[in-house]
């Protein structure tokens, strides 16, 4: 069972997921995918398992802070690196 959102373990997982997403997009700046694709291909390829709800929360947060662009809504929404985003 997943930890509830906001718990220390969940927060740590979300930080790892966010880092992996940003690292992937810095290396592949034109990549875009759905939350399901990100969880299945970008994150799992790095050996980390994150459920779809966690991945979606992280993507929405990154889009809300301006790092990512979101095109579409719901399960078919695609996320990618916003032009001009630079690594920190």
N, C-alpha and C positions, 0 to 999 in steps of 0.2 A: 504494500500500500504506500502511496506517495505521501510525503510530509505535507501538512497544510501550507498553503501560500503564506509567506512571511515567517516561517520557522527558520531557525539558523541553518539547518541542513538544506532546506529549499532555497534559501538565499544564496548559499554557497554554490549550489548546483546552477542556479540562474546566472550567477557571475561567471562560472565556467562556460556555460552555454553562450552567453553574450560575448565572451572573449573569443571562443571558437568561431562564432559567426563573423565577428569583425576581422579576425585573422584571415578567414577564408575569403572574405570580400576584398580585403586589401590585396591578396594574391590574385584574385579573380574579379577585378572591379566591374566587369560587365555581367556577372552572374546574377540571375534572378530565379527565385523559386517560391513555391508555396510553403507554408509551415510544415506540411507533411514531407515535402521534398527536402527541406532543410534538416528536419529531424532524421530522415532516412539516409540521406547522402552526405551532407556536410558535417553533421555532428557525429553520427555513427561511424563514419570513416576515420574519425580521430579516436575511436575506441570509447567514446562516452555514450551512455544511453540516457536520453531525456525523453520523457513522454511528450505527446503532441500538445497537451495543455501548457506544459512548461515552455516548450519551444514557442508556441503562439504568444504567450505572455511576454517573453523576452523580445520577440520580433516586434510586437506592438509597442513595447516600451522604447526600443531603439528607434522605431519610426516616430514615436511621439517626441523624442528628444532631438530629432532631426538628422540622425546618422543614416537612417535608411529611408528609402522612398517606398510607399505602399501603393500598389495599383490594384484596384478591385476591392471586393468585400467578401467576407465569409471565408469558406474553405478554399475558394479559388483565388483569394488575394495573393499577389506575388510581391515579394520583398527583394530589394536590391540596394546597393550602396548609392547614397545620394551624391550626385556630382559635386565635386569640390570637397568631399570629406577626406580629411588627411589623418593618417595614423598618429596617435599621441606618443 
